[in-house]
Amino acid sequence: MTEPRVRVFLVDDHQLFLSGVRAEMAERFDLAGEAADVASAIKGIRQSAPDVVLLDVHMADGGGLAVIEGVARDPDGPSPRFLALSVSDAAEDVIAVIRAGARGYVTKSIAPEDLAHAIERVHAGDAVFSPRLAGFVLDAFAGEVSPPLDPQLDLLTPREREVLRYIARGYAYKQIARQLSISVKTVETHVSAVLRKLQLSSRHELTRWATDRRLV
């Protein structure tokens, strides 16, 4: 009797890349669904209860962190294993997603066969990283934070980091509210919290702070 195939849910806002992953993975896994934004991803994951979620880290409306947190907010909902897939290999991105609950992190340059193997390993309960990314995680969780990770950035919640990036890119409060599906007042609250935590006094200082750390 053959074992049931791993059920995988795909989350990515780049349709061309999403279609490529779908084509490569369809023969090896059961595709439980896919989504191109945070809200659709959370809804789809709750409805389909996949084994593994292959998750883009950076999306226009919040990204992988928001998806993981949204799924986790439902205590009676599914508990899939998350594998982050990103163009970024920045330490702060890797560590933030792992702290949120992802079991692995690979970059989009990964070969299809290696990606399939990573999905299988995450489903089996392993943690999966390339050697370089694994070093970031080991350093962070051993209390030896690697230089690219800013201790001040670690003070911010995932949502505050999202708002920070939009501010640094020149978005107006109304635009940020629309992108994140929150109210303008909530955006203002997040900005105030970021300024307080980083001990900054203006949007200009915030933009310069983010630019200096290549967060834009």
N, C-alpha and C positions, 0 to 999 in steps of 0.2 A: 504494500500500500504506500503510495507516494505521499510525502508531506505536502500540506497546503502551501501554495505560493505566498510569499510575503506581499502584503497589500500596502502600496505606496501612494501617498498623496503628494502632488507636485505644487509648489508655490513659487512663482516667479513672474515679475511684471514685464519681462522682455519676451514677447510672443515667439520670436524666431528661436531664441534659446530654449524656451519651453517646448516648442514643437520638436526640436532636436533631441532633447532629453526624453520626451515621450516616445519618440521613434526608437531610440536606443534601448530603453528600459522595458518596452511593452512585451517583448518576447520572454523576458526573464521574470517579470513581476506582474502581479495584478494591479492595475492602476485604479485606485479607489476614487480618484477625482483630481481636479486641479483648480487653481485660482490664481488671479493676477493682482489681487489687492488684499489688504488685511481683513476687512469685514467678510469678504467671500471665503477667505481661507478659514477663518474661525468657524463660520457656519458650516462649510463643507466638511471640515475635520470632525465637528461634533456629530454631523449626520452620518458620515461614512465610517467613523471609527477605524482609521487605518492603523497598520502596525508601525509604519515609519513615515515621517513627513520630511521630504526633501525641500529645504527652505532657503529662499533667497534672503540674504541679510539686509540689503539696502533696497527698499522700495519707496516710492514717492509718498505713500500714506502711512509710513511707520516702520515697515520692515519686519524682519524676523523676530526681533524682541517683542514687538506688539502682538504678533501671532502667538508666540509661546505664552505670554502673559494672559492673553485673552482666553486661550484654551484652558489654562490652569485655573482661571477664575471660576470655572464650573466644577465643583467637587464631585459631582455625579457624572461628569462627562468622560470621554475617552482619555486614555493616558498613552498616547503614541510616543515613540522615541523620535527625537528631532535630530536631523543631520543638516547642518548649515552648509550652504553652497554659495560662494561669493567670489567676486573679482578681487576683493580686498584680503590682504594678508596682514593687516595692521593689528598690532597686539591688542589695542583697546577693543577692536571689534570682536576678535576671537574670544577674549576673556569675558566680555560682557554677555555674549551669547551663551557661553558655557555656564556662567553663573546663573543665567536665566533658566537653564535646564536642558540645553542641547547636549547630546551624547558625542557629537563629533563636529568637525569643521574641516571642509576641504575647499580648495579653490576651483574656479571654473576652467582652469587649464588642465584639470584631471582627465585622464583617458577614460573612455566609456567603460572598459572592463574594470578599471580600478574603482570607478564610481559604483558600479554594481557590487563589487566586493565590499566597498565601504558600507553600502546599504545593508548587506547581509550581516556584516560584523556588528553594526549598530543594532540591528534587530536581535542579534544573539546576546546583546548586553555589553559588548565591548565599547571602549572609547576609541574614536578614530581621528587621527590627525597626521598631517605630514610631519617629518622630523622637526622642521623649523617651527611650525605652529605648536607642536607638542612642547617645545622648549618654553614658549610664552606661558603656556598653561601650568607647566610644572613650576616655573619660577613664581608665578602669581600665587598659586595655592600652597607653595612652600614658604610664603612670606617674603620671598626675594623677588620683588616686582622688577621686571625688566625695564630698562630705561624708556622705551617708547610709551609705556603706560603712565599717564600723569595721575598722581594721587588726587589732585583736585577734580579731575574728570570723574574719578571713581565715586565722588561724593554725590554726583547727579544720578537721578533715576533715569531709566531708559527713555521715558517720555520727555524729560527735561533735556536729555542729550539730543533728541530729535528736534525739539523746538530750537535749541541752540544752533544746530546746523542750518535750519531754515533762516534764522535771524542773520547768521553769518553770510548766507547767500543773498541777502538783501530782500527777503520776502517781507511784505507787510503783515500785520497781525491778522487782518481779514483773510489773506491768502493762506497763512499758516492754519488758521481755523478751518478753512475749506479743505486743505490737504489732509488734515488729521481728523476731520469730522468732529470737531469740538467747538465750543463757543469762543468768541473773541475774549471774553472775560477769563476763561480758563487759560487761554494763551498768555494773557497778561499776568495771571497768577504764576504760571510756570516761569515766565521771564523774570519776574520779581524774585522767585526762589533761586533761579540760577545766578542772578546778580548778587544775591545775599551770600550764597554758598561760595562763590568765587571771589567775593569781596571786591566787586566791580561796581561802578556807579553809573554807567551809561551803555547804550546800545553800541556806540562806537568802540568802547573799550572791549565789549563782549565780542564784537566782530574781529578786532585785532587779536584777542586772546585765542579765538578759534583758528584764525588764519596762521598764527605762529605755531600752532600744534597740528597744522595740516588736517583740520577736521572739516573743512569746507568741501 
